[in-house]
């Protein structure tokens, strides 16, 4: 049977780079590897065919002869005995084939270190806590290793959690790994444990955890507290505690990123004459001046009365934006009605609009852009 063109086998053009050749071969090797396709003769043939093509095209001298003379130019070197080096290609595969670690006796002999799972909790914060930052002591139920427990390395896998198998193939020796059936991949077995502990020697326990919340956090933000999650069996590495922030709504203030908004309502007399008003801030009440003749929709800015920027490289703090709303009464008595009837055409009551100033909607748009 005539051999297929090596470039066709790898799906490449003749001007393909060495990196493209390696990438194409790796893709086919993963797809047709015998461990992934047990007892599949067609996949095995395609795996061999791709390996042969890579053997020639990855070697500059062999590739040059092949490009010039075709299959006859490489002769017997086109087979699997021509010095083919597979290790560099399979080193990056890791556990794709269920623990496959390459060719030869290169499996790891290090003992396995287990890691505990992460825990997730929610914490509600008010604006004051968000603005100032706070410390919360939270009771968390998590897995911990029980007392009076003893364990040892698994004697079947020597603590690695993997059983290695070496088989002789046409490519040479192939080493594969599978999960140890005795310790289920943990690398250790329990020799003594209390009755209340599970099969890994773990129990659930309420623990008090102190959590530092930085100033400026926001709704939906997640903080990671390292090593405060579930403990791992057999003195492994603890998981992390993931804290999801929930922001309690303020009765009067509305947060917008690092700025705070407040709607202030005044009557017509206060708008005409001017007044003083107490308004809420995150820290408490403050008094502000309302100038005479203030217009509906005017925004007064109280600098640095908002939320600190959580970015540690920024010292910025947002502002409190006071939106002035002039309230118009729906009912007035006869005396009041007579006053407005007499003055509705007075020069002072005729609207004087400066078209050069930005409209209310333009100002609002600017704030949110």
C-alpha positions, 0 to 999 in steps of 0.5 A: 500500500502506498504511503500518504504524503507526510504533510497530508498526514499532519494536515500541513502545507510544505512551508509549515514551520517546525512549531506548526509541525509539532502542534499538528502532531501533538493534536493527532497524538492526543486524538489517536493515542492507544490509551484513549482508543483501546482495541481500536486498530484504525486509531492505532494505525493513524497514531503510528502514521502521524508518529512516522510523519513527525519523525521525518518532518521534525528532523531538518536533514530528513525533511530536506531529503523527503522534500527532494526525493519523497519517501524513497529519499528517507528509505528505512529511516521513515519507520519507528526505528530511525531515532525518533524522540517522543519525549519532548512531544509528550512532556506537555501532555500531563494527565490528558490520557489519565495519568500518562507520563511519557515514554521510559521510566520517568514517572513521579515518585513524589508523595501526593499532597491533598488539598481541601475544598473551598468554602463560600459564604455571604456577608451583608454590609451597610454603607458605613461598613463599606466606607470605613472597612470593617472586621467581621467574626464569622462562625463557619462550619467546615471539615477538619481532621479529627483528633486521635487519628493515625495514617501511613503511606499506602504500601501499594503505590508508595504514597504517590496515589498512582499505579504505573504500568510499563508496556512494550510497544512498537514505539518502545516502552510506554509508561501509563499511570492509573489511580491506586485502587487501595487508597483511591489516589490519596496516597495514604491510608488510615490506620486508626480513627475515631468513630465519628470521623468519615472515611478520610478521618474528617469531621465537621466543626464550627470554627470562628473566623475573623475576616478583614473587609477593606474599605470600598468593596461593592455588591457581588465582589468576592474576597478570598481568605487563603487557607480558611476553607475545609482542611485536607485529609492527611495533613494536606493543604487547606482550601480557601474561604471565598466571601461574597459581598452583599450590600444592604440598601440605605434608606435615603442614600443611593450608591453609584460606584464611589459616589453617593446620591441623595434626593433633597426636596424643598418648597417654592418659598425655600427655593426663592428665599434660600435656606439651610437643610440637614442632609444624611451622609454616611458619617451622619447628618450635616447642614448645607446652605441652599442659595436663594433662587436655586433651580429645580434639578440643581446638583450640589456636590459635597466633595469626599463624602462618598466611598473610598476607591478600593484600588490600593494605589488610589487615594480617591474618595467619591462625592455626595451628590445632592439633587435638589427637587423643588416641590410644587404644592397641589393645593393652596388656600385663597390668600396664597392663590391670590398672591400667585395670580397677582405675580404670575406675570411679574418680571421676577416670575418669568422663566429666564433660561440660559440656553448655553447651560447644560440641561438637566438630562445632559448633566445626568448623562455626564454623571453616569458616563 
